[in-house]
Amino acid sequence: MLSPVKIWRNQKKIAGLAGKTGRIISWTIVRVPPNGFADQAPYPVAVVELDGGKRIMAQLVDWEDRHVAFGQKVVTTIRRITQPNTEGVIPYGIKVKPI
Amino acid sequence: MSVAIIGVSTTKFGELWGTSPRALAREAVFGAMKDARIAPKEIQALFVGNMLSGILGGQEHLGAFFSEELGLRVPAFRIEGACASGGLALHSAVGSILSGQHETVVVLGIEKMTDHKPEDVAAALMAAGSQEERSSGATFPGLYAFLARAHMEAFGTTVQDLAVVAVKNHFHASLNTNAQFRNTITKEQVLASSKIADPLRLLDCSPVSDGAAALIITSNRRQATGNRRSVTIAASAVATDTLGLAQRESLLELKATKKSSKEAYRQAGVDPGDIDVAEVHDCFTIAEILAIEDLGFAGKGKAAAELERGEYTLNKAKKLVVNPSGGLKGCGHPVGATGVKQVVELVEQLRMDAGDRQVIGVRVGLAHNVGGSGATAVVHILKRA
């Protein structure tokens, strides 16, 4: 589904999104994952309000149970999103980790 | 000019392994024509609501595809708006009649989902979300889980409150011969079912389904008044919001539901209190709680307690019954068919034709169809002619 060109175009934007802090305003734990995420499940996903008010949805990484909570402070970080597809291009993107 | 519904039909909803999309379309459309007592030559256009045929089945160009299958050879359109595709198809068909372009048209909602692997269906449904949501690893149950978690935090809503919705809708579906699930369930069963996306469990989720539903609508007064069973479309309204859930102003409501219903109430000249029966988009249990609040039937944060008291349950409700068909949860959710099926149910209710699930004394019905996690909402209001 993800073409190498699309990955290349998107990855030019990603560096500018890293290192931003915010807090969790809602969360879930995905136990039945979509294609490409099976090796990571179960995993938490959060809606995060970044400092300044912009809201994003991102997977929570490097977490413990106590971090999956309203108001938890997080920082955006660049991570591999899914297993590489058949073209072998690794899709990177933004995830969040607790701070 | 007013638009009337003169024929309705729905196939059985469920895991229909032996039935093709072509057969589903024939059954629904010819059933609706028979109900309307009109011949195929009186149909001037076909509007098809469908979401997944291209991404799952590799078949696009559904206007011509079903036009050929039905032997209609008329102008034909496929309308897509995720799980609101059916409602949007009806809205577009109503528009074509009000513009004077056509007089009598057929609306077909159809989806075939069980031919495909669950993880492929889950990924295809996420095509209704944003790229950010897909990259986050969220699923559709996950998106509604965010709404559920936020509602719990703000209003003290509990997982028991969510379970009440599933129990009610299975009870209603047990009375519907076309429903996917005819079994009643208990709150304990919901709470013991496997976790899908916390706090949502398997029995909080609508199923993967096959099915089709069709409507014949017309502005032809002879056809409408000659058919004593016709029902008037008093309002047809659509609203949209951000594609991604995170970008919404609030996680405690679906603003598109509020906007589209406000416009629909204005068009129909009614208030929420005038609605006797409603089919709302309960793709997940939390979605029915949000719908009851955002459509104005209950105050914000008040729907769960009213549901618990049976205020929206058949044979218990005093003001209105919600999802007498069993809703998406009990009746099944073939995504493109759902918005059309909701209207079929309302027409049967308004004709007093709904059998065991008949709501007493119905005059005004409302259908609420949502696309994605609330990026599209479609509201129709029907009145007895």
Interface residues (C-beta under 8 A of the other chain):
Chain A: M1 N10 I25 S26 W27 T28 I29 V30 R31 V32 P33 P34 N35 G36 F37 A38 Q40 Y43 V45 V47 V48 R55 I56 M57 A58 Q59 F70 I81 T82 P91 G93 I94 K95
Chain B: E119 D120 A122 A123 M126 Q131 E132 E133 R134 S135 S136 G137 A138 T139 P141 G142 A145 F146 L147 R149 A150 E153 S194 K195 I196 A197 D198 P199 L200 G244 L245 A246 Q247 L251
